Amino acid sequence: MEYIVINGQNPLNGNVNISGAKNAAVAILPASIASGGVCEIDNLPQIEDVMSMISAMQSMGIICDFKDEHTLVVDARNITSHVLDEKLAKNMRASYYFMGALLGRYKQAEVPLPGGCDLGSRPIDYHLKGFAALGATCIQEHGVVKLYAEKLKGANIYLDCPSVGATINIMMAAVFAEGITLIENAAKEPHIVDTANFLNKLGAKIGGAGTATIRITGVPSLGGGEYTVLPDPIEAGTYMIAAAITGGDVTVENIIPKHMDSVTSKLKEMGCLVTEGDDWITVRGAKDLRSCEVKTAFYPGFPTDLQPQMATLLCKAQGTSTITENVFEQRFRYIGEIKRLGAQIKVEGRMAVTKGSCVFTGAEVSATDLRAGAALVIAGLCARGETVIGNVGHLDRGYERFEEKFRSLGADIKRIKRDD
Ligand code: UD1
């Protein structure tokens, strides 16, 4: 078994380059199924979720060749199967994108229900309702979603809540639907815009991505093209929070500062000095962090994927802070582990309340999911003594060269193998 071992209390200092966005990459890769040519996708992060996505694509006869470490050439013209294997689907949440991608291009798909982080119930009913509105028949049996259609026809689709996955999935299916599809109450996250930009580069007609109404005019076919994945706002936010908690001075580079507004604003409210340029943000930690209230929300609100990291930072602030989780009903499962490191935090329904001025002390803990793992690392970085984190496979799913990047900022962090 592999563990991450941290000896805490080194302030982080220096510059860190942010990788391509996980959630954009895992949408753009299956979206390339729509292409009628060869696609070259650049700035792909080297993370397990991307590798799982590539394995799943290869299992369907899609040719995927790395041109260099971060550039993949994809040729989906000779796809051999519309069925995704259950084991491959269970490796990641984003396997649901094969539904929209295959249905759109081939009018048929068989995709097992997805895996991914356990954040409570994560239904895909909006995805299926959207496909049905476009004219597909959806059957769910033995944990597999089967979709087929003679043809797809544009429709007006209203989402009960702005689901990221449903917005992208319906958008992919609608690219080839006859006429116009409107997705109302669509999600506005940066990776929605990135996926739409990628499809448009291939010849799709998608307007309004990044707003609540997305308008897709069906086209008969798409070509190939080159595309660069946007930088990862969640990875950037993780390093910004790590800088703040260690009282360090860190510049996150190769980012889009606008995507970080909700995080920047909270760090400033807590007393950190935050400055930004065209493609970078510097966070300088404050000696005494002020308490604050944080509420997760759909973009441009504070991202749920930074909630565990932010909750950890709030534990250090002076006085009581609150963080309310409005996206996933059970995203506080990591709290027990963070308490083992000394956090004084209690959960009341959808809100976690921190007592403040916490002195973290090293202990052995286990990552319960990807972002919870990042929160434990952040706590370990400012803890007294040694923190040992198990279940680190979660971190490999979403962070490229995690320990290496932290080490370059001065952290005492390493990975060990241990016989258990
Ligand atoms: C995506 C991200 C994940 C992020 C989340 C919210 C990927 C691969 N994952 O997950 O990292 O935490 O967005 O920003 O991009 N819902 C339904 N029915 C549906 C779909 C969603 O009820 O059919 C609900 C969910 O239970 C949840 C909310 O809508 O409460 C938002 O979920 P959604 O935006 O779909 O998240 P994911 O696509 O699973």
Residues whose N, C-alpha, C, O or C-beta is under 5 A from the ligand:
A	BS01	UD1	N23 R93 A94 S121 R122 P123 I124 D125 Y126 H127 C161 P162 S163 V164 G165 A166 T304 D305 V327 F328
